[in-house]
Amino acid sequence: MTKINYTLLFLLIFSTNSFSQSFQYHIYERYYNHYDSMRSSAYGELHTYLQGEMLEDAITRNLKVDAKKCVAGTNSNYIFSLEPDLFYNYQMNILYGELEVKIYGNGNVLKNTVTVNTKHVGKINQKANFYINKIYDELITKLGEDVLSKLPKENLINGNFCTIIELSKPKSNIDKDYKKPIQA
């Protein structure tokens, strides 16, 4: 009886490993190095935050599939690049979140571009990072359930492609000493 149990356990582990897909995610460098900002009211203080670290934390907390940060030399079934965009409408007290996801597959080909949206009602005066993290959590959960779980099984793609993704995005022409004007 124990041989049958061990055999079934082995087959179960083998089947989940052979049928599961692996993913690598890529977040552009600018989301780690350049702050984004939003205001809680027309004349409120400017809240600044780094999107890259917050988005990466949301991926580790909420993505149920096997996903790791894009590293050269690592193979996976798909690579997806993430471009977050948040907007707070202080008149309606709604925080909108949008995540543009580009999915690359075998042969370094862009397979699909998907946009995931969500919104949350609430004032961000004192707990802005809490609400931003909540939006990112919802976006990543929707991404995993609605998009990544429905992708077909593909051959492996190498993580070296991540450097090409980073280089394909045009660099900003803004000087490093440039100061953005304050909007009223």
N, C-alpha and C positions, 0 to 999 in steps of 0.2 A: 504494500500500500504506500509506503514512503517513497519507493522508486517512482511510482506514478505521480505523486505530489511533486517530487523534485523535477521530473520530466516536464510536467505541466508548467511549473514555475519557470524553468529554463526556456520553454517555448514562448511563454508570455513575455519574458524579458527580451528575448530575441526578436519577437514580432514587434514590440513597441519600439525597439531601437532601429529595426529595418524599415518600418513604415513612417516613423516620425521624421519631420523635416528640420533642418537646422537653418538658422537665419543669422546674418550679420547686419548690424545697423550702423549707419554712418550719419553723424551730426556734423554739419559744417563747422570749421574752426572758428568762424566769426561769432558763433553763438556761445563760445567759451571765452572769447577775448573782448568782445564789445557788448557793453551794457545796453539793455532795452529799457524803456521807461514808460510810465503811464501816470496820469493824474487822477486823484480821487474826486476832485471837483474843479471848477473852472479856475479858481485861484489857489487851489490846494498845493501842497508840497509835491514835488516830483518824486515818485517811487522808482528806483532803478534796481534792476536785477539781471543776473546772467541766466539766459535760457538754457544753455548747454547742460550745465550741471543738474538743473531742476528736471529737465527732460530725461536725462540719463537715470536719475534716481527713480523717476516714474516708470521707466522701462523695467528696471530691476524689481520694482515692487509689483507691477501689474501685468506684465506680459507673461502669459502662461506657456508660450512655446519656447523652445530652446533657442535663445538669441544671445549673441555676445557682440561686443564692440568690434568693429571692422579692423582686422589686423592683417598685415601682409603675410602671405604664406599659409593662411588658414582657409580651408575649403568649407563651403556651405552650399545649400540648395539655392538660396536667394540672398541678395544684398538689397536692403531698402535704405534710402536716404530720407531724412526727415527735415522738413522746414516748418517750424512752428510760427504762428502769427497770433498774437493776442491783442484785443482791443477792449477798452473799458468805456462804456457809455455812461458817464456820470449823471446825466439827466434822467435816464431810465434805470440806473443802478444794475446794469447787466454787463457781465464780463463774457465776451465772445472769444472762443478759441477755435483755431483752424490749424490743421496739420496736413501739409501737402506731403504725400509719400510717393516716391518714385521707386518702383520695384524693378531690379535688374536680375536677369536670370542667366542661364547657360549661354556661353558665347558673348558675354558682356553686352547683352542686348537689353534695352529698356522694354520690359514686358507690359508695364501698366503704370499709369499715374492716377492716384486716388486722393481725394480730399475728404478728410474726416472733420466734422464740425460738432461743436457742442456749445452750450451757454449756461451760465449760472447767474441767478438773481441774488444780489446782495451788495452791501456797501463794503468797499475795500479799504476804508479809512485806516484802520489799525491793524488789520490782519491780511494785508495784500498778499504776502507770500503763501499764506494758508489757502487763499482762494486760487492763486495761480497754480499751486501744487494740485489742488482739487481738479482744476480744468485739465491739467496734464494727465492726471490719473484717469479721468473719463476718456480723454482722447486715446490714450494707449490701450485702455480696455476695449474701446470700440474698434481700434485698429486690429487687435488680436482676434476678436470675435468675428468681425464682419469681413475682414480682408485676408489676413494671413492664414487663418484656418481653412480657407476655401481655395488656396492655391494648389495647383496640381503638382505631383511629385516630379522633380526635374533632376538633371545631372548637376554635378558640383560646379561652382564658380569660385575662383580664387580671390582671396582678400587683397591681392595686389591691385585689383581694379578700384579700390577705394581711393588711391592716390589720383587716379584718373578722374574720378567723380569730383574730388576736391579741386583739381586743376581746371575742370571744365566750367566752373562757376567764375564769372568775371570778377576781378578784384575791384574794390571801390576806389574811385579817383579822389576821394576826400583826403586832404592832408591830415597827418596825425595830430597837428596842433589846432585843427579846426574845432570851433565851439559852436554847437547848434544853437540857434536863437531860441529864446524862451517864448513860448506861445501863450497868449492870454486866453 
